[in-house]
Amino acid sequence: MTATPVLVLLDHAPDGSLRPPVRELLTLARDLAGDAGVHGVWAGDEDLAPALPVLAAQGVTTVHRLVTDADVHLSAVLADGLEAASAASGASLLLLVSSFDNKEAAARLAVRTGAGVVTDVDGLTLEDGRVVAHKTVLAGTWTTRCAVTAPHAVVTVKANAVAAQDAAAPSSPQVVDLPVEPRAGSTRVRLVERTEHAASGRPDLGSANVVVVGGRGTEGDFAAVEELADVLGGAVGATRVATDEGWIGHDAQIGQTGVTVSPRLYVGAGVSGAVHHRGGMQASGTIVAVNSDPDAPIFEIADFGVVGDLFTVLPQAAAELRRLRG
Ligand SMILES: Cc1cc2nc3c(=O)[nH]c(=O)nc-3n(C[C@H](O)[C@H](O)[C@H](O)COP(=O)(O)OP(=O)(O)OC[C@H]3O[C@@H](n4cnc5c(N)ncnc54)[C@H](O)[C@@H]3O)c2cc1C
């Protein structure tokens, strides 16, 4: 147990609902904090009310709502807010969901405060009072443990690393407004426009439990990939070949130069399993591969492989899943 509260950044959607991985982080934070309690940081003007029932179920005691005229979507401003919330809560451990934006804010905060920062973590323990983070590196080929030696730790945790569970007893979170005066340098960049991504109705790729990926083998026809993703309630991803060809947007690219995913289930269809792609998916829980070539490298890391034509196998799988569900 930490002697101080554990602080969690409460990522949320524009309607004020918490992003799904936040529940996972709150569960982890509760385990680590014990009696010291879990505090949250709310960054943004969105209405906090839709998140409160989840925060109560998770046993969060205090929410620090950042109040500032500056735009918290700028990572430097967010780092200012996190610094203020860390001081206000007295927390020695801050957890954030692993995302590009959060990792930038985490790094800025750590540089300013001398905290130890570990990103893309898939497990966290306390050993002899030290935060020890577990993460895979080098394209998922090594599992490492990093002990934070500084008094403060800032850790970004991958989605699906922890199974979210409600607290044994709910809390009544206290919401405290926290004025934040950004540093002079933080507002040198001005955000002139921000467009929310049109909702696809599918879960966010980076945090989805299930990801179905199409590669060159789709030849640009993602219908079977999308159908299976929808039956499984999953997100759709792609290899770089598919995004470079313009078959699907670049934000769907998984791999070394794309998004890193760690779903409980990854299904790769018409994906060879090149090292650059593996780097972004090898930490997935169960890997299923559908490929017409029995020697495709993806079968080396697959838990379950089907040698066959994806245009036959995927619709069959989707139909069978529908049948089983009645
Ligand atoms: C610096 C650098 C960074 C890169 N970053 C990334 C990255 O982030 N992400 C990424 O994905 N790639 C990345 N790449 C590219 C990567 O090296 C591979 O070229 C790419 O991942 C291959 O994509 P693919 O599996 O779709 O295509 P291919 O390697 O061409 O494989 C297609 C597979 O589909 C199978 N197939 C064909 N038809 C069917 C069918 N009908 N049914 C079933 N199977 C079929 C084939 O047998 C084959 O195995 C990067 C490359 C470089 C140099």
Ligand as a Chemical Component Dictionary entry (heavy atoms), coordinates in Angstrom:
data_LIG
# 
_chem_comp.id                   LIG 
_chem_comp.type                 NON-POLYMER 
_chem_comp.pdbx_formal_charge   0 
_chem_comp.three_letter_code    LIG 
# 
loop_
_chem_comp_atom.comp_id 
_chem_comp_atom.atom_id 
_chem_comp_atom.alt_atom_id 
_chem_comp_atom.type_symbol 
_chem_comp_atom.charge 
_chem_comp_atom.model_Cartn_x 
_chem_comp_atom.model_Cartn_y 
_chem_comp_atom.model_Cartn_z 
_chem_comp_atom.pdbx_ordinal 
LIG C1  C1  C 0 9.974  1.826   -40.701 1  
LIG C2  C2  C 0 8.765  0.980   -40.948 2  
LIG C3  C3  C 0 7.690  1.099   -40.099 3  
LIG C4  C4  C 0 6.550  0.313   -40.313 4  
LIG N1  N1  N 0 5.492  0.436   -39.459 5  
LIG C5  C5  C 0 4.425  -0.387  -39.597 6  
LIG C6  C6  C 0 3.323  -0.346  -38.692 7  
LIG O1  O1  O 0 3.280  0.466   -37.787 8  
LIG N2  N2  N 0 2.313  -1.223  -38.880 9  
LIG C7  C7  C 0 2.298  -2.140  -39.893 10 
LIG O2  O2  O 0 1.329  -2.915  -39.988 11 
LIG N3  N3  N 0 3.311  -2.188  -40.768 12 
LIG C8  C8  C 0 4.363  -1.330  -40.656 13 
LIG N4  N4  N 0 5.369  -1.392  -41.566 14 
LIG C9  C9  C 0 5.203  -2.273  -42.727 15 
LIG C10 C10 C 0 5.516  -3.711  -42.384 16 
LIG O3  O3  O 0 6.896  -3.926  -42.476 17 
LIG C11 C11 C 0 4.779  -4.680  -43.357 18 
LIG O4  O4  O 0 5.089  -4.331  -44.683 19 
LIG C12 C12 C 0 3.260  -4.655  -43.200 20 
LIG O5  O5  O 0 2.911  -4.809  -41.835 21 
LIG C13 C13 C 0 2.650  -5.809  -44.008 22 
LIG O6  O6  O 0 1.277  -5.646  -44.033 23 
LIG P1  P1  P 0 0.345  -6.877  -44.412 24 
LIG O7  O7  O 0 0.539  -7.952  -43.414 25 
LIG O8  O8  O 0 -1.020 -6.301  -44.587 26 
LIG O9  O9  O 0 0.835  -7.272  -45.866 27 
LIG P2  P2  P 0 1.694  -8.492  -46.364 28 
LIG O10 O10 O 0 2.955  -8.604  -45.622 29 
LIG O11 O11 O 0 1.771  -8.358  -47.845 30 
LIG O12 O12 O 0 0.820  -9.761  -45.980 31 
LIG C14 C14 C 0 -0.428 -10.032 -46.537 32 
LIG C15 C15 C 0 -0.842 -11.409 -46.041 33 
LIG O13 O13 O 0 -2.151 -11.663 -46.465 34 
LIG C16 C16 C 0 -2.249 -13.042 -46.789 35 
LIG N5  N5  N 0 -3.403 -13.188 -47.689 36 
LIG C17 C17 C 0 -3.526 -12.748 -48.967 37 
LIG N6  N6  N 0 -4.770 -12.998 -49.417 38 
LIG C18 C18 C 0 -5.436 -13.599 -48.412 39 
LIG C19 C19 C 0 -6.778 -14.075 -48.269 40 
LIG N7  N7  N 0 -7.676 -13.960 -49.241 41 
LIG N8  N8  N 0 -7.138 -14.634 -47.090 42 
LIG C20 C20 C 0 -6.249 -14.771 -46.071 43 
LIG N9  N9  N 0 -4.973 -14.323 -46.168 44 
LIG C21 C21 C 0 -4.572 -13.720 -47.305 45 
LIG C22 C22 C 0 -0.920 -13.379 -47.406 46 
LIG O14 O14 O 0 -0.645 -14.771 -47.316 47 
LIG C23 C23 C 0 0.032  -12.533 -46.575 48 
LIG O15 O15 O 0 0.548  -13.275 -45.480 49 
LIG C24 C24 C 0 6.506  -0.600  -41.390 50 
LIG C25 C25 C 0 7.611  -0.709  -42.243 51 
LIG C26 C26 C 0 8.717  0.079   -42.017 52 
LIG C27 C27 C 0 9.891  -0.056  -42.952 53 
# 
loop_
_chem_comp_bond.comp_id 
_chem_comp_bond.atom_id_1 
_chem_comp_bond.atom_id_2 
_chem_comp_bond.value_order 
_chem_comp_bond.pdbx_ordinal 
LIG C1  C2  SING 1  
LIG C2  C3  SING 2  
LIG C2  C26 DOUB 3  
LIG C3  C4  DOUB 4  
LIG C4  N1  SING 5  
LIG C4  C24 SING 6  
LIG N1  C5  DOUB 7  
LIG C5  C6  SING 8  
LIG C5  C8  SING 9  
LIG C6  O1  DOUB 10 
LIG C6  N2  SING 11 
LIG N2  C7  SING 12 
LIG C7  O2  DOUB 13 
LIG C7  N3  SING 14 
LIG N3  C8  DOUB 15 
LIG C8  N4  SING 16 
LIG N4  C9  SING 17 
LIG N4  C24 SING 18 
LIG C9  C10 SING 19 
LIG C10 O3  SING 20 
LIG C10 C11 SING 21 
LIG C11 O4  SING 22 
LIG C11 C12 SING 23 
LIG C12 O5  SING 24 
LIG C12 C13 SING 25 
LIG C13 O6  SING 26 
LIG O6  P1  SING 27 
LIG P1  O7  DOUB 28 
LIG P1  O8  SING 29 
LIG P1  O9  SING 30 
LIG O9  P2  SING 31 
LIG P2  O10 DOUB 32 
LIG P2  O11 SING 33 
LIG P2  O12 SING 34 
LIG O12 C14 SING 35 
LIG C14 C15 SING 36 
LIG C15 O13 SING 37 
LIG C15 C23 SING 38 
LIG O13 C16 SING 39 
LIG C16 N5  SING 40 
LIG C16 C22 SING 41 
LIG N5  C17 SING 42 
LIG N5  C21 SING 43 
LIG C17 N6  DOUB 44 
LIG N6  C18 SING 45 
LIG C18 C19 SING 46 
LIG C18 C21 DOUB 47 
LIG C19 N7  SING 48 
LIG C19 N8  DOUB 49 
LIG N8  C20 SING 50 
LIG C20 N9  DOUB 51 
LIG N9  C21 SING 52 
LIG C22 O14 SING 53 
LIG C22 C23 SING 54 
LIG C23 O15 SING 55 
LIG C24 C25 DOUB 56 
LIG C25 C26 SING 57 
LIG C26 C27 SING 58 
# 
